[in-house]
Amino acid sequence: MRIYIAGKMRGVEFYNYPAFHEAEQHLKDLGYDVVSPARLDTEAGFLMSHLPDDHDWSEMPPGMDYEETMRRDLAALDTCDAIYMLRGWTTSQGARREQLHAATGPHDFYEQDVLEPPSLVCDEEVEWPDAESKPTGSLPTDSRERKDMPIYSGLLMYFPLACAEVARLSKAANEKHNPGEPMRWSREKSSDHRDCAARHLIESGIEDEDGFLHDAHLAWRAMANLQLALEGNK
């Protein structure tokens, strides 16, 4: 899979190149082919060392036109299968254009620290005891059914901040209940989701003792309850 990196450049020192380069290496380590606009800039001849010490990072580099550069980057995006949004992308005019462009095509969507792509690198072969014990996917495989389940445009783009906050809460809860372990839902440690959701609803708009809004806990409990309900109906 080929992934395009999108993120804020103008207004950030060194045009945020360090973040782009770090993300590029991260995705390569996961086994992906990566396209980075920062890399495209340098391949086109742009050299950071040629900029004056008092350079205004909110301006385009000398000799580079914004619309021309966007056309180049969008064409590069069209060669990719997915887009990977860096932290702070929502404040970038160019990154938002790239995200909207990707949404019109068959691109998968990933966001740094929120929805990371899975690793394609396997250090050791996984052996399942028997065929029945292998995990099965819960998403449809039929192409028509999959189109009726627009997870990106119907969930992530509807509630981006809410999804990010629930993900942040899940990470904090995992560090509390499973310190040092990979993230997983410890279902056995809490099952009274409806009662908990009601309590958090009463305290909506108030920050809980863990620093999260009760609304974030409410959303997490609602998701957990819905997940169990859907699993029980299968």
N, C-alpha and C positions, 0 to 999 in steps of 0.2 A: 504493500500500500504506500502511496505517495501522499505526504502531508504538507500543507502550506501553513506557514506561521504568520499570524497577523497580530499586530499590536501597535501601541502608541509609539511614535518616533519623535515628531516635532514637539518641542516643549520639554524634552527630557535630555539631560546632558549626554553627549556622545550619541545622540539620536537613539538612545536605548539599545545600542548595539550589543553591549554585554549581556542583556537579558535575551536578545534574539540568539546570540551564539550559545548561551547556556541551554536554551530550549532546543536548539538544533542538535546539540550533542546528546541531550536527554532523549530525544526522539530516535536518534540514530542508535543509541544504546538499547532502545526497546525493539530495534530491528526494522525501522521504517526508512524509506527514502524521503528526504526532506528538502523542501524549497523554502528559502528564507529571503525576504526582500533585502535584508541587510547584506546578505551574500551577493545578491544580484547587483546591489549598488557598487560593491567593491569590484565585482567582475566587470562592471561597466567603466571602471577607471576612477571611481571616487576614492580619495585618500583622506582620511581624517586628519592626518598630520599636516595637510596643506591649509587647514583652517586657522585663522588668527586666534590668539588667546582670548580675545573678547568677542568671539563669534556668538551670534544670537541663535540659540538652539530652537527657537520657535519659527525660524525662517528656513526655507529650503536651502540646501547646499548650493553654492555658486555654480551656475551652469546647468542646474537641474530644474526642469519644469514640472510642476505638480501634476497636471493632467496627463502629461506624457508619461510620467513615472507611474501613475495609477493605471494607465492603459497597459503598460508593460507588466505590472504586477497582477492585474486581473487576467491577463493572458496566461501568465504563469500559474495562477490559481486554477484556470480551466484545465490544466494538465494534471491536476491533483485529484485524489479521491476523497480527501478530508481537509478540514481547516482546523487549526489549533490556535485558540485565542489566548494571548498573554494577559497577565494581570493588568487591569486598568484599561482594557481595550475599549470599554464603553465611552471613554472620554476622548477617543480618537476619531476624527472625521473619516480618515482613510480606512481604519480598521472596521468601522461600522459599514462603510461602503463594501468592503470585502466580505463582511459577514452576510450582508443582504444579497450580494452577488452569488455567494456560495449557496444561499438558501434557495435560489432559483434552479439549481442543478442537483445532481445526485451526490452531494457531498455529505460525508459524515461530519458531525460537529463535536469538537472537544474544547474544553476550557481548562486552563492551567489551575491546578489545585481543586478544581470542582468536578470535572469529568475528564479524567486522564485516559488516553488510549491504552488498551491492554498490551502487555509485552508479547512480542512474537518470538522472543528468545527463550528457549527451554534448556536449562543446564543439565537436566536429567530426565530420563523417560519416566512418565507416570504409568504405573501398572495398576489397573483396576482389578479387584478380586474376581468379579464376574460381570457379565453384560448387564444384569439387572441393577447393579450398584452404580453404574455410570450416571452422572447427572444429566438431566434432560432440560433443554431450553424451554422457557415458558412463553416465548414469543412465537408468533405464527411464522411458518416458512413459506406459505403461499404468498406470491407477490401481490395479489389483490388485497388479501387480508392485511399485509404489512402496510400498504398504502392507506388503509383505514385506521392506522395507529401511528399518527405523526408525532412521535415522541419529542423530536426536536422543536418543530414549529407549533405543536399543540400543548407542550408542557414547558420545556426550557425557555422558549421565547415568550410564553405567556407570563411565567413567574420566575425570571432569572434570579432575582435577588432572594426570593423565598427558597428556591431550590438550593442556592449556594449556602444559605443560612442553615437549612436542614442538613446539608452535607457537613457543614462545620460542626453542628451539634453532634452528628453521628461520630465524627472523629474524636471530639472531646469525650463523648460517652465511652468510646472504645478504649481510650487512654485511661479512663477511670475503672472500667470493669475488666479490661483485658490488657493491662499495661505491658508494653513491649511485644505485643502480638499483632499480626496483621489484622486489618479491620474486618469485623464480622458482627452480625447481629446476634447477640446473646439472648435468644428467645426465652430460654429457661429462667432468666433472671427477672423478667417482668411480663405479665400477661394481662393485667387489668387496664388495658388501654382505654376503654370507654370511661371508666371512673377517673383515670388520670386526665383524660382529655377534658372532661367536664370541669375538673378542678382548675386546669390551666385556662379554660375558657372564662371562668369567673374572674380570674386575675389577668385577663387580657390587657395588654398595654403596659404591664408592670414587669420590671426586670426580676428574674428569679435569682436565687442566691448564687447560682453558678455563673452569672453574668449574661445569660441568654434571656431574651424576652419569653414570657410564658407563651406568647403566640408561636414561637419557634417550637417549643415543646408540644403545643397543641397540634401543630402541623405534623410533627414527627409521629405523635400518637395516632393521628388520623390516618397517616400513611400506613403505619403498622397494622392498624385495625382493618383497613381496606385490603392490604396484602393477605392477611389471614382469611378474610372473608372470601376473597377471590380464589385462594387456594382450596378452601373448603367446598367451593361450588364446582370444582373441577371433577 
